Amino acid sequence: MFEQQTLWITGASSGIGEALAVEFAGLGARVILSARREDALQRVKDSCIAAAGSAGGIWVLPLDITDEAGMADKVEQARAFSGRIDMLVNNAGISQRSSCLETDMATYRTLFEVDVFGQIALTKAVLPLMVAQGSGHIAVTASVAGKMGAPFRTGYCAAKHAVMGFFDALRAEVAHQGIRVTTITPGFIRTAISENALSGDGSRFGKTDKYIAAGMDVTDCARGIVKGLQKGRPEIAVGNGIEMHGLWLKRFFPGLVFKAMADQYQKQIDNNEAV
């Protein structure tokens, strides 16, 4: 399905983005790797080359997702790689670990700039190319946090709810133009997401929380996402922890979920846990 297709992955320097890049490369795709850290992208490129068996289909394109002014130039560079962009995987993002009372408004704005406006800006820049092609696929890594609220993540949950709303609406707008939209809702995955999360003052949290430490292996996560994409699912939920039950519990028993989240918050406060 992905052989010889050009896939552009943001947030490709680690975590789910890195694991997806390696999986796609192994399936014969041409992969464009984007993130801010070029040295980390070069490391991921080496892993992709090992999976693909050749270097010709892997390209590093450094990108700051918040640099809206430079977005058009980056999109043109990505298009020039093979003459088209078959899939854009909006995977760049940052999380949060702080209560609302402890979180600066500047931190909330940073979360939205990275997790929401950056994804929208890049999608809007790529979309005209896909419309001209008459085909394309846009995917976005949201989160279970985009479906339910969790303590110490008010800004992250707000941003991921916004992402889900935007791309669900976009799916309806482009469905008859040969363009697919997929939202991905991972649960707790063993990545550096909590280490790189923002504290209330915007500083790096710097710790792996217990939920992430007990989460799904990132390679298994990537394989689950790829399988969902191959099956054409418009929404892909992937994870193996209790948080995945929250997706259906929130729909049918919202009061139960609200109480569970409040009890979890109080328990963490009582135990002097920051996450």
N, C-alpha and C positions, 0 to 999 in steps of 0.2 A: 504493500500500500504506500509506503513512504520512499521506496527506491527511486533515486534520482530526483526527488522533490527537494525544493529548497526551503528549509525550516530555519526561522530566526528565533533564537531563544534569548530573552533578557534574564538578568539575574543568574547567568550561567556559570559564575565563578565558584559556586559551591552549592551544597544542598540539593534540593529537588531539581533545580536548573541544570546542575552538573550531571546528575544521574539521568535526567531525560536526554541530555546531549549525547551521552555515551550509548544509551539505548537506541536512539534514532540513528546514530552513526553506524551501529552494528546492523541496522536494518537497511543500510545502503542510502540513507538520505544525505544530501548536502546540508551541512549545519553551519550556521553563522552564530558565533558565540559573542554575547555582549554582556558587559558589566563595567564597573568603573575600574577595577583592578586588572590591568593588562597582564601582569606577571602571573596572577592566578588563572586567567584565561588561557595563557600559554600552557600551564600545567594541565588544564582540562582538555586542551587541544591534543596534547600527547596521549591522553587516555582515549580520546575519540579516535585518533589515528590507529591506536592499538586495536580498538574494537572494529574499525572499518577495514583495516588492512592496507590503507593507503592514506596519503596526506592531501590529495587533490580536492577532496570534498569538504574540508574543514577550514573555516576562516575565522580569525579573531577581529572583532570590530568593537573597540572600546566605546562605551556609551554611558553618559550620566542621564538617567531617566528624567531628572528634573530640569535638564537643559532644553527647554522648549524651543529657544531661538535656534539651536543647532540641529533640531530634529529632522528638518527637511533634507539637510545635507547627509545625515546618517542614513536616512531611508534611501536616498539615491545611491549611496555607496553599497548598501545591502542589495538593492535591485541589480546593480552592475555586476555583482558576483556571478550570477547565472542568467540574468535577464528577466527574472521574475522572483516573486516571493509567494510560495505556495501556502505556507503556514507561519503565523506569528504567534509565538507563545509568550504572553505577557506574564513573566514570572518574577520580575524584580519586586522587592518589597521589604518592609521592615516592621517588626512587631513592637510591643510595649509591655512593660512590667511596672505599673505604678497605679495607685488609686487615683480617683478623680480629684480629690482634695489636694493631692501631692503633685498633680500634673500641670505644668505651665501651659498656657495657651500656645506658646511658640512650639511646644512639643506636639500638641494636637495638629498644628498647621504643618509641621514637618511630616507627620504620618500621612496626612491627606495629600501633600505634594508628591510624596513617593508612591504611596499605595493607590491613589485614585487619579489625580490629575496627570501624573506621568504616564499611567496606563492609557488614559483617554487620549492624551496628546499623541502618543506613538500610534495608537490605533487609528486615529483620524488621519495621520500622515500616511499610513500604509493602505488604508481602505480604498482610496481612489485607484491605486494600482490594481487591487484585486477586482474592483468593478470593471476596469478596463480589460483585464484578463478574462472576465466572465467566470472566475472561479477563485476560491481562496478559503482559508480556514483561520479563524482567530480564536485562540484559547487564552484563558486567563486563570492564574492560580489565585483563587479566593481562599476560603477557609471554612471550616465548621463555624468559626467565629463570625462568618458572614450570614449565618442562619440563626444564631442565638447569642445572647450576651453572657460574657464571663467576667468575673471580677479581676481587677488589676489590668484589664485590657479594654477600657472604655473607648479609647481612641482607635485602637486596632479593630475592635468590633465594628465601630461606626464606619471606618474606612472600608472594611470588607463587606459590610451591608451595602454600602454605596456601589462598590464594584459589582456585586451581584445584580443590583437593580439596573445599572447602566448596561451591562452586557446581556441581561435578559431582554431589555428593551431593544438593544441593537440587533439581537437575533431576529426579532420580528421584522425589523426594517430591511434587513438584507437577505432574508430567506428566499426571496424570489429573484435574486441576482446571482445565484450560484455560489453564495458565500455562507459558510457554516460558522456558528459561534458555539464554543464549548466553555462552560464554567466548571472549574475543578475545585472541589471542597475537601482538602486533606484534613485529617484530624491531627493528632500528635505524631510527628515524624522526627526521627533522630537526626537532626541537623543542628547547625549553630544558631538557629533562629532566636533562642532566648539569650544566648551570649551577646548577640548583636542587637538585641532589643533596646529600646530607649527607656531610660528611667524618667521620672517625672521632670527633671531639669534638663532632659535632652542628652544626658551622658549615656555611655554604653553600659548596659546592665551587667554584662561580663560573667554571667553564671548560667549553667545549664540547669533549668528547673526540673523537678522530679517527674513532671508529666512528659516532658520531651525525652528525658533519659529513658523512660519506660515505653516510648513510642515505637512505631513501625520502622523497620529498617528502610533507609531512603531508596535503596535499589529496588526493594519490593514495591515501594510506593510508585516509583517511576514505571515499573512494569505494569502495575495496575492502571496507571493513567494511560499508558500506550495501548493497553488492551481495550480500555473504554473508548479511546479515539478510534481504534480499528473497528469497533462495533457501532460507531456513529452516535454515541450517546451525547445528548446536548448538555448533560450535567453528570459529572463523575465524582462520586464520593469515594474516598480511599483512606483507609485507616483500619486499625484492628483493636482499638481500645474502647472503653465505655463511652467516650465522647461521641462515638458514631451513633449510639442509640439515641442521643439527643436530637438527631435530625428528625426522627419520626415522633419522639416524645413531645417535642416542641409543637408539632403540628396538631397532635391529638390530645395532649395533656399539658398545655402550656403552664398551668398553675403549678403542676408538679415540678417542672423544670425551673420556674422562677424561685420556688422554695429551695430546691436543691442548690442553686447557685448562691442564694443568700446564706444558706447554712454553710456552704463551702467557704465563703468569704469570712464568716464569723469564726469558723474553725481555724482558718489560716491566721487571723488576727490573734485569736487566743493562744495559738502555738508560736506566735511571733515569727510567722513565715511571711516573706515578702512576695511570694508568688503562689 
